[in-house]
Amino acid sequence: MQFKVISIFPDMFQAFQQDGVCARAIKNKVADITVMNPRAYAQNRYQSIDDRPFGGGPGMVMMYEPLQKAIVDAKKTLTKDAKVVYLSPQGKPLTQETAKRLSKEDALILLCGRYEGVDERLIERYVDEEISIGDYVLSGGELPAMVLMDSIVRLLPGVLNDENSAVEDSFYDGLLDCPHYTRPQMLDDGDAVPQVLLSGDHKKIEAWRHKQKLERTYLRRKDLIECLCLSDSDKKIIDKIKHDLDDENK
């Protein structure tokens, strides 16, 4: 999968490409990341890519022409229908479903805004999708672009050491992940790993983990539970959790 990132701070992506999951994907030629600096497309000798907003107001706005030329240049080496994604606090929230959907694309062009944003005409003409990583404002789109790429790349075949790792992640099935344990089996204060995980009975372990996922999601992110189509057995588990909570609160 090819990523073309348009950013005025290309050096921010160096460590991202050298370590971790994305570095492995690049090494295995599963993903390719190219960072393009829009200053290279600026038409003035100072390589300015921003200017004052019409109508006044604080801050600067990224200019149409340098970004437009960078996008057009990026598309020349990609498939014609490569999507342009603008990382913006005004975009739709990034979810696991979004990452899964975008992981099926052959290529993405990621536009990293700065200052007060980019000329609206560029968004109207060239941007296919706006994505936000949360209801807060950052100094630019570089960190959100890395977050988006990481969430996508780890879903590509051959990237993770264990293909089941991504499937068992939080949000993959709409639920939070279950708790995990490793050695030592018992801590000095006697706190031990749940016995079912030591039983060797895979069906019991799977059932325990699923119950834990339901319970953790209900307790921490009830909004996620409300969006799911639960099976009858899952509904019974949730009812039991509610009943136990009511007893504790009495």
C-alpha positions as CSV (number, residue, x, y, z in Angstrom):
1,M,0.0,0.0,0.0
2,Q,1.3,3.4,-0.9
3,F,1.1,6.5,1.2
4,K,1.9,10.0,-0.1
5,V,2.1,12.4,2.8
6,I,2.0,16.2,2.1
7,S,3.6,18.0,5.0
8,I,5.8,21.0,5.6
9,F,7.7,19.0,8.3
10,P,8.9,15.9,6.5
11,D,11.5,15.2,9.2
12,M,8.8,14.4,11.7
13,F,8.1,11.1,9.8
14,Q,11.7,9.8,9.9
15,A,11.5,7.9,13.2
16,F,8.0,6.7,12.3
17,Q,9.4,5.0,9.2
18,Q,12.5,3.6,11.0
19,D,10.9,1.8,14.0
20,G,8.0,-0.3,14.9
21,V,5.2,-1.8,12.8
22,C,5.4,0.7,10.0
23,A,9.2,0.1,9.6
24,R,8.6,-3.6,9.4
25,A,5.9,-3.1,6.7
26,I,8.2,-0.9,4.7
27,K,11.1,-3.4,5.0
28,N,8.8,-6.2,3.9
29,K,7.6,-4.0,1.0
30,V,4.0,-4.2,2.2
31,A,3.8,-0.5,2.6
32,D,5.6,2.5,1.1
33,I,5.6,6.0,2.6
34,T,6.7,9.1,0.7
35,V,6.6,12.6,2.3
36,M,6.2,15.5,0.0
37,N,7.0,19.1,1.1
38,P,4.6,21.6,-0.5
39,R,7.2,24.3,-0.2
40,A,8.8,22.7,-3.2
41,Y,5.7,23.8,-5.2
42,A,5.7,27.4,-3.9
43,Q,5.9,30.0,-6.6
44,N,7.8,32.6,-4.6
45,R,11.5,32.7,-3.7
46,Y,10.8,32.5,0.0
47,Q,8.8,29.2,-0.6
48,S,5.9,30.6,1.4
49,I,2.9,28.3,1.6
50,D,0.7,30.4,3.8
51,D,-0.9,33.8,3.8
52,R,-3.3,36.0,5.8
53,P,-7.0,35.0,5.7
54,F,-9.4,37.1,3.7
55,G,-11.8,38.8,6.0
56,G,-9.2,39.2,8.7
57,G,-8.7,37.2,11.9
58,P,-5.8,35.6,13.7
59,G,-3.3,33.2,12.2
60,M,-2.4,32.1,8.7
61,V,-4.0,29.9,6.1
62,M,-2.2,27.4,3.9
63,M,-2.4,28.5,0.2
64,Y,-4.3,26.7,-2.5
65,E,-1.6,26.5,-5.3
66,P,1.3,24.7,-3.5
67,L,-1.0,22.1,-2.0
68,Q,-2.9,21.6,-5.3
69,K,0.3,21.1,-7.2
70,A,1.6,18.6,-4.6
71,I,-1.6,16.6,-4.8
72,V,-1.6,16.5,-8.6
73,D,2.1,15.5,-8.6
74,A,1.3,12.7,-6.0
75,K,-1.5,11.4,-8.2
76,K,0.8,11.0,-11.2
77,T,2.6,8.1,-9.5
78,L,-0.5,6.5,-8.0
79,T,-3.8,5.1,-9.2
80,K,-6.1,7.8,-10.6
81,D,-8.7,7.1,-8.0
82,A,-6.2,7.4,-5.0
83,K,-8.2,9.1,-2.2
84,V,-7.0,12.4,-0.6
85,V,-7.5,12.4,3.1
86,Y,-7.3,15.7,5.0
87,L,-6.4,15.3,8.7
88,S,-8.6,17.8,10.4
89,P,-10.4,18.4,13.7
90,Q,-13.5,19.0,11.6
91,G,-13.4,15.5,10.1
92,K,-15.3,12.3,11.0
93,P,-13.8,10.5,14.0
94,L,-11.2,7.8,13.2
95,T,-12.6,4.4,14.1
96,Q,-11.5,0.8,13.6
97,E,-14.1,0.5,10.9
98,T,-12.5,3.5,9.1
99,A,-9.1,1.9,9.4
100,K,-10.4,-1.4,8.0
101,R,-12.1,0.3,5.1
102,L,-9.1,2.4,4.2
103,S,-6.7,-0.6,4.5
104,K,-8.4,-2.0,1.4
105,E,-7.2,1.0,-0.7
106,D,-4.2,0.7,-3.0
107,A,-3.0,4.2,-2.1
108,L,-3.8,7.2,0.0
109,I,-2.7,10.8,-0.2
110,L,-2.6,12.3,3.3
111,L,-2.8,16.1,3.6
112,C,-1.4,17.5,6.8
113,G,-2.7,21.0,7.6
114,R,-1.1,23.7,9.7
115,Y,-1.9,27.1,11.1
116,E,-5.6,27.9,10.8
117,G,-6.1,25.2,8.1
118,V,-6.1,25.2,4.3
119,D,-7.9,27.2,1.6
120,E,-11.5,25.8,1.5
121,R,-11.4,25.6,-2.2
122,L,-8.7,22.9,-2.1
123,I,-10.9,20.8,0.3
124,E,-13.9,21.2,-2.0
125,R,-12.0,20.3,-5.2
126,Y,-9.5,17.7,-4.1
127,V,-10.2,16.2,-0.6
128,D,-12.3,13.0,-0.6
129,E,-12.5,12.6,3.1
130,E,-11.7,14.5,6.3
131,I,-10.6,12.5,9.4
132,S,-10.2,13.6,13.0
133,I,-8.4,11.6,15.7
134,G,-10.3,13.3,18.5
135,D,-12.2,16.3,19.7
136,Y,-9.2,18.5,20.4
137,V,-6.8,20.6,18.3
138,L,-3.2,19.9,17.5
139,S,-0.6,22.1,15.9
140,G,-0.8,20.2,12.6
141,G,-1.9,17.1,10.8
142,E,1.4,15.2,11.1
143,L,0.7,13.3,14.3
144,P,-2.9,12.4,13.1
145,A,-1.4,11.2,9.8
146,M,1.0,8.9,11.7
147,V,-1.9,7.6,13.8
148,L,-4.0,6.9,10.8
149,M,-1.2,5.1,8.9
150,D,-0.3,3.0,12.0
151,S,-4.0,2.0,12.4
152,I,-4.1,1.0,8.7
153,V,-0.7,-0.6,8.2
154,R,-1.1,-3.1,11.1
155,L,-4.1,-4.5,9.3
156,L,-2.2,-5.3,6.1
157,P,-1.3,-8.9,5.5
158,G,2.1,-10.0,6.6
159,V,2.8,-7.0,8.9
160,L,2.1,-8.3,12.4
161,N,3.9,-11.4,13.6
162,D,0.6,-13.1,14.5
163,E,-2.2,-12.5,12.0
164,N,-4.7,-12.9,14.9
165,S,-3.3,-10.0,16.8
166,A,-5.3,-7.4,14.8
167,V,-8.5,-9.4,15.0
168,E,-8.3,-9.6,18.7
169,D,-7.6,-5.9,19.2
170,S,-10.0,-3.5,20.9
171,F,-12.8,-2.2,18.6
172,Y,-12.2,-4.8,15.9
173,D,-15.5,-6.5,16.7
174,G,-16.9,-3.4,18.3
175,L,-15.8,-4.4,21.9
176,L,-12.9,-3.4,24.0
177,D,-10.2,-6.0,24.4
178,C,-10.2,-8.5,27.3
179,P,-7.5,-8.3,30.1
180,H,-4.2,-10.1,29.4
181,Y,-1.6,-11.7,31.7
182,T,1.9,-13.2,31.5
183,R,4.6,-14.5,33.8
184,P,4.9,-14.6,36.8
185,Q,1.8,-16.7,37.4
186,M,1.5,-15.2,40.9
187,L,2.8,-11.9,42.3
188,D,4.5,-11.6,45.7
189,D,1.3,-10.4,47.3
190,G,-0.6,-13.5,46.1
191,D,-2.4,-11.8,43.1
192,A,-2.7,-14.7,40.7
193,V,-3.6,-15.1,37.0
194,P,-7.2,-16.2,36.6
195,Q,-7.3,-20.0,36.8
196,V,-9.3,-20.5,33.6
197,L,-6.3,-19.2,31.6
198,L,-4.2,-22.0,33.0
199,S,-6.7,-24.7,32.3
200,G,-5.7,-25.5,28.7
201,D,-9.4,-25.7,27.8
202,H,-9.6,-23.4,24.8
203,K,-13.4,-23.2,24.7
204,K,-13.6,-22.1,28.3
205,I,-10.8,-19.6,27.8
206,E,-12.5,-18.2,24.7
207,A,-15.8,-17.9,26.6
208,W,-14.1,-16.2,29.6
209,R,-12.4,-13.7,27.3
210,H,-15.6,-12.9,25.5
211,K,-17.4,-12.3,28.8
212,Q,-14.6,-10.1,29.9
213,K,-14.8,-8.1,26.7
214,L,-18.5,-7.5,27.2
215,E,-18.1,-6.6,30.8
216,R,-15.2,-4.2,30.2
217,T,-17.0,-2.5,27.3
218,Y,-20.2,-2.2,29.3
219,L,-18.4,-0.7,32.3
220,R,-16.0,1.6,30.4
221,R,-17.7,2.4,27.1
222,K,-21.4,1.7,27.4
223,D,-22.0,3.7,24.2
224,L,-20.3,1.0,22.2
225,I,-22.6,-1.7,23.6
226,E,-25.6,0.4,22.5
227,C,-24.4,0.3,18.9
228,L,-24.0,-3.5,18.7
229,C,-26.4,-6.2,17.6
230,L,-25.9,-8.5,20.5
231,S,-26.7,-12.2,20.4
232,D,-29.2,-13.6,23.0
233,S,-26.3,-15.1,25.0
234,D,-24.5,-11.8,25.0
235,K,-27.7,-10.1,26.2
236,K,-27.9,-12.5,29.1
237,I,-24.3,-11.8,30.0
238,I,-25.0,-8.0,30.0
239,D,-28.2,-8.5,32.1
240,K,-26.1,-10.5,34.6
241,I,-23.5,-7.7,34.7
242,K,-26.3,-5.2,35.3
243,H,-27.8,-7.3,38.1
244,D,-24.5,-7.8,39.8
245,L,-23.9,-4.0,39.7
246,D,-27.3,-3.3,41.2
247,D,-26.5,-5.7,44.0
248,E,-23.2,-4.0,44.7
249,N,-24.9,-0.6,44.9
250,K,-27.6,-1.7,47.3
